[in-house]
Structures are given as C-alpha cells and as structure tokens.
Amino acid sequence: ETALDYLSRSLKIAEEIGDKYGMEHSIKMLGRVYADKGDYETALDYIARSLSIAEELGDKYGMGGSLSNIGVVHTIKGDYDNALDHWKKSLVIHKELGDKPMIGFDLGNIGIVHYYKDDYEKAEEYLEKSLDIQKEIGIKGLELQTTTHLYLSYKHLGKDYDENAIHRLIKEAENIELEVNYQLL
C-alpha cells in the first residue's frame, strides 16, 4: 500500500509537469505492484498504459520493459501463449538495443514458459542461451532459476545433468523464490 501511495503521488507530479517518461515509469511500476498483490487485471491495465506511452514516445527501453512486465503477468496467470508473445516481442527490442542482461532475462523466461508448456526441447534451447549470457556478463540472481528449469528439462528429455551444480547454487542463494523452491521439491 505504501508503494502504491508513493507511485500514485509520483504519477500525479509527472502528469502535472507533463513528464511523459515519468508517467510511463510510474504507471509501469504501479502495474508491477498490482501484479505483486495478485490483482493481475489491474496490473495488465496499468502496464498496457505504460506500453502505450512508451510507444508514443518511441522509448524502446520503456517498450521492452513493459512487454517484459506483461510477459511476467501472463506467465503468473498461466496464459502461456500470451506470455510467449510478449516475451518474444520484448526479446526483439532488447536485441535491437544490445541490452544483454535483458536479452538473458527474456530468453530465460521464454525457456521457462516452454517448460511449463511441456516443450522441453525448446525450453532447453532458450534456457541454455540465457545461461550462456548470464555467465558471459556475470549476472547473478537468475542462475538458480534458469539452471533449475534447464536441469528439469534435461531430466524430462532423459539427458544427464550435474546435480552438484544445483546444490552449489542453492547453498550460494541468499533467497530462493517461491517458484524455484516449488520446482526444487
């Protein structure tokens, strides 16, 4: 509720001074907070508004971020086809921008959605690409989630995987997200 209050105030100020970039960002973040609260329809409404503003401004970073956020919400809702559509659009933009961290993020999420759709070969393809980027540029934090889904895909495909690598990542993790914790059970 505190986040909603501050973001609403930030949006009001951005509107008063005509700061469209500030409006776009505040609206997107309001959507993320609503998603975190489980109000997915309100979240999608806000994030779609932020996407519209980003498109109007020609703000590729804003567009990529909004598309990623829409992908997150559709993934949580289990609407995997919509999630894939938005993740792939986000990936195109992030590739145009050369934004390697976001490319790795998008690839990983596309892989996870394919895993949820029981398409383990595509999951493997995207998750391996994501993990390669994460290692190349030293992204920490996504490695456990990506590796967990990748190794589970390997397991479904009858491929070998390094169980010790998962144990090492678990020991190193400061916080294990609910979704990953569930997958590890």
N, C-alpha and C positions, 0 to 999 in steps of 0.2 A: 504493500500500500504506500509506503514511503517512496519507493521508486516511481510508482505511478504519479504521486503528487509532484515530485521534482520534475519528472519528464513532462507532465502536463504544464507546469509553470514554464519550463524551457520552451515548449511548443508555443505557448501564448506570447512569450517575449519575441521568439523568432517571427511569429506572424505579425506582431506589432511593428517590428522594424523591417519587415519584408525580406527576411533572410531565408530564402528557399532552401539552401543547403542545410541550415539549422532545422528548418521544418522537416525536411526529408529525414534527417538523422533522428530527431526526437520522435517522429511518427514510427519509424522503423523500430526504435528501441521500445516504444510503448507496445508494439506488436510482440516483441520478444518477451516482455514482462507478462503480457496476457497469455502467451504460449506457456511460459513457466508456471502460470497459475492454472493452466488446464482449460482456459477459455479459448479454444482453437479458432472458432469462427470469428471472434472479435480480433484475435491475433492476425488472422488472414486478411481481415478488412484493413487493419492498420498497415500491414506490410504491403498490401496491394496499393494503398495510397502512397506509401513511400516510393514504391517502384514507379508509379505514375509520375511523381515529381522528379525522380532521378532521370527518367526518360525525357521529360520536358526540358531538363537542364542539360541533357547529353552527358550526364555524370556516369561514366562506365563503372567506376568503383561502387557508387551507390546502387546501380542496377545489379551488379554482381552480388553485392551483399544482400539486397532484397530478395533476389532469386534464390540465394542460398538459404535465407531465412524461411522462405516459403517452402523450400525443399525439406527443411527441418520439420516444419509443422505437418506437412503431408506425410512424412515418414512416421512421426509420432502417431498420427491418426490411422496409420496403416493403409493409406491411399498411395500405394507404391507406384502406380503408373504416373500419377500427377507429380509425385516426388521426383521420379526419374526425369520427367520432362523439365522440371525446374532446375534440378542439379545439372543436367546436361547443358541447359542454356547458360547457367552460371559458369560452368567449365569453359564454354566457348569465350565468354567475356574475359575470364581470368587468364586464359591463354593469350588472348589479344593484348592484354595488359602486361603479360610476362610475370604475373604475380604467383611465384612458385609456392609460397605457403598455402594460398587459397586453391591453387591447382591440386596440391596434395590433399587438401581438405575435401574438395569436390570429388576427386577420384575415390577417396576412401568412402565417402558417403554413397556414391553410386555403387561401389562394391558391396557395401552393407545392405543396400536396398535389394540388389541382386541376390544376396544371401537370403534375405527374408522371403524373396520370391522363389526360393529353392533352385535358383540358377547358379549353381556352384562354380561352373566353369567361367562364367562372366564375372562372378564375384572374385574369383581368384585373379583374373586378368586385371581388374581395376584396383584391387587391394594390393597386389604386388607393385603396380605402378605408384600407388600412393606411398607405400612403404619405402620404395626406392627414393622418392623425392624427400620424404621425411628424413631419411638417413643422410642424403646428399647435403641438405641445408641445415641439418641439426635441429629439426623440430622435435620437441619433447612434449609429451602430454597426449598425443593421439596414437602413439606407438602401441600401447596396450590394446586399445580398442581395435585398431587395424589388424594387429597380429592375431588377436583372439578370433576375429571373424575369418581371417585368412586361414588359420590353422583348422578352424571348424569346417571351412570349405574343403581344405585338403582331406580332412577326415571323411567327409561325405564322398569325396572323389576317390578314396582309397589310397591317398598319397601319404608319404612319410612327412613328419614334421618334428621339430625339435621341442620336446616337452619342457626341457630345461630353460629354453628361451622364455616361455610363458612364466615359469616360476621366477626367473630373474626379474622380469618386468613387473610381476606382482609385488615382489619384495621392494623394488625401487619406487613403486607408485605411492604417492602421498595420499591420494584419494582415488578410489575406484568408483566410477559412475555406476549408478543402479543398473543401467542397461548391460554394461560389461560384466558386472557382478552376477547378474542373472544368467548371462551366456556361459560364464565360468562354472556355474553349478552343474 
